[in-house]
Amino acid sequence: MLVVVNQPHINNFIIQGVISDKDLDFLKKHFGNSMTIEDENDTVDYKDTKWFQEVESELTPASNLAFYRKLSNMTQKELADRLGTRKQVISDMEHNRRTISKTLAKELASIFDVSVDRFI
C-alpha cells in the first residue's frame, strides 16, 4: 500500500509498505482529502516477478544449505557437530560434491525450521 499526503505547511511525505489498520485510520482522520491511497490490488506478488523466477531457478539444495547455515550464524563445524558428522561433509554438500540424503534433509529442515523441500 502507498499513502501520499500533500497538505500546506507539511512537506509531502510517503508511507509505503504494510500499514496497519490503526495507523491508516489515524492518517485518514488527520489528513482526510489531502491523502491518496493506492490500492493493494495494484501490487504484484513477488513470486510472479521475472527476478524471483530467475533467482529461484538457480537455487539448489547446496546453496540453500549454505544460505540457512549462514543465516543461523553457524559455522560448518558447528553444523557438523549438531549432525554428528565432519566439517568436510558439510563443505562437500554446500559445494555440490556430495548429495544430501533424505534423512539428512529432514534433520536440516528441523534444525533450520524450514521445509524439507529446501534440501531435496
N, C-alpha and C positions, 0 to 999 in steps of 0.2 A: 504494500500500500504506500502511496506517496501523498503527503499532505503539504500544500504550499500555502503560506499565509502572507498576504500583501495588505498592510494597513499603515496609514500615516503614522509617523513618529516611531515606527518599528521597522528596522531593516527586514527585508524579506528573509524568511528562513524556510527551510525544507526539512521535513522529517520523513525519512524513508526506511522501510523495513517493517517488521512486525510491530504493530501498535496495539496495545491493549484497549479493550472497550472503554475502560475507565479513563484512560488518557485521551482517547478520541472524543469521549463525551465532554471532558474538560476543554479541549480545543474548540469544539463546536460551541460550547457555552460562551467562551471568551472572545472568539473571533468570528463567529457566525458566518455572514455572507462574504467576509474578507478571505475566507479559506476555501480552497478547492481540494477535492479528494479524487484521486484516480482509483478506479475500481480495481479490486484484487483480481478480477477476472481478466484484466489486461496483462497479467503476469504469465510467465511461461515456466512450466516445470523444468527444473534443471536437467532432469533425465532426458528431456526431449531435445536438448541443445546438441548441436554438432560437436562442440567442445567436449561435452561429457561422453558422448558416444565414442569419440576418438580416444579419450583417456581410458575409458572402460575397456576398450578393445586391447589396450596394452597391459592391463592388469593381469598378473599371473599369481598362482599360489605363492611363488617365491617372492615376488615384490610385495604381496600382501603380508607375508611373514615378516619381512624386514620392516615394513611400514608399522605394523602393530607392535612389534618389539620396540622400535624406536619411540613410538607414541607412548608406550608404557615406561619409557626411560629405563629400559632393561638392556643389559649387555648380552652378547651371545653366550657368554659364560654363565650369567645368571639364569638365562632361559634354559640352557643345557642342564644346569643343576636342578632346576624345577622339574625337568622332564626325565632326569636320571640318565642323561647321555653326555656326550663330549661336545665341547665348543665347536670342533671341526664339523660335526654332523650338522649343527645349526648353520654354519657358514656354507657348507655344501648345499643345503636346501635353499638358502637365500640366493645362491648363485646358480641355481638350476643344475647343479651337478649331482643332486640326489632328489628323488621324488619324495613327496610327503605321503605317508601311508594314511589310510582311512582312520586307523586307530590314533595315530599321532595328530591328525587333523582334528579329531574330536577333543583331544587333550588341549590343543592350541586354542580351539574355539572356547573351551571352558576357561582357560587362563585369561584370554583377552576379552571374554564376554561378547563374542560375535558369532555369526552363523558359521557352521562348519563348512558351508559352501565356499567361504573365502580361501580355504586351503586345499580344496579338491580340484 
